[in-house]
Amino acid sequence: MNRFEYTDPSGDTLVACPTTLRDGTPILAARVTEYDDEGPANSAVIHLPTSFLEEVVAGFRDMGRQADTSEPSLLGDPATGARRIAEEVGA
């Protein structure tokens, strides 16, 4: 397998592929794309050095555990999730 793909219930996607930077550093390139009625609306790519992969997966697991205890009315609301992420990163 040379790529991982995930599509959420609203049709937004996460695609991750292994590759290398120009300096030879092995990375995982991950693109998240948000879709609306007209097709792709927003997209972002992150280059994750494979040496940090386990740390990122552990962080995702931790966030998943926290989501399991979140207020049920907020789960499944992409706008609320996006606002929370923006607040966390100071955007």
TADANOR-V62669 format. One record per residue. N is the residue number from 1. RES is the residue in one small letter. SS is DSSP state (2 for helix, 1 for strand, 0 for the rest). PSI is psi in radians with two decimals (NA if undefined). Layout:
n = (N;N)
res = (RES;RES)
ss = (SS;SS)
psi = (PSI;PSI)
//
This chain:
n = (1;2;3;4;5;6;7;8;9;10;11;12;13;14;15;16;17;18;19;20;21;22;23;24;25;26;27;28;29;30;31;32;33;34;35;36;37;38;39;40;41;42;43;44;45;46;47;48;49;50;51;52;53;54;55;56;57;58;59;60;61;62;63;64;65;66;67;68;69;70;71;72;73;74;75;76;77;78;79;80;81;82;83;84;85;86;87;88;89;90;91)
res = (m;n;r;f;e;y;t;d;p;s;g;d;t;l;v;a;c;p;t;t;l;r;d;g;t;p;i;l;a;a;r;v;t;e;y;d;d;e;g;p;a;n;s;a;v;i;h;l;p;t;s;f;l;e;e;v;v;a;g;f;r;d;m;g;r;q;a;d;t;s;e;p;s;l;l;g;d;p;a;t;g;a;r;r;i;a;e;e;v;g;a)
ss = (0;0;0;1;1;1;1;0;0;0;0;0;1;1;1;1;1;1;1;1;0;0;0;0;0;1;1;1;1;1;1;1;1;1;1;1;0;0;1;1;1;1;1;1;1;1;1;1;1;2;2;2;2;2;2;2;2;2;2;2;2;2;2;2;2;2;2;2;0;0;0;2;2;2;0;0;0;2;2;2;2;2;2;2;2;2;2;2;2;0;0)
psi = (2.24;0.17;2.71;2.33;2.43;2.35;2.20;3.01;-0.44;-0.01;-0.06;2.62;2.69;2.17;2.23;2.36;2.44;2.48;-3.00;2.62;2.95;-0.52;0.03;-0.04;2.16;2.34;2.91;2.04;2.14;2.27;2.27;2.24;2.24;2.34;2.59;-2.90;-0.36;0.01;-2.66;2.26;-0.78;2.59;2.54;2.55;2.47;2.45;1.93;1.93;2.35;-0.38;-0.28;0.01;-0.82;-0.65;-0.71;-0.77;-0.73;-0.68;-0.71;-0.74;-0.72;-0.77;-0.63;-0.72;-0.69;-0.66;-0.59;-0.38;0.12;2.87;2.09;-0.57;-0.33;-0.34;2.40;0.07;1.66;-0.62;-0.74;-0.75;-0.76;-0.71;-0.74;-0.74;-0.79;-0.71;-0.72;-0.70;0.00;0.45;NA)
//
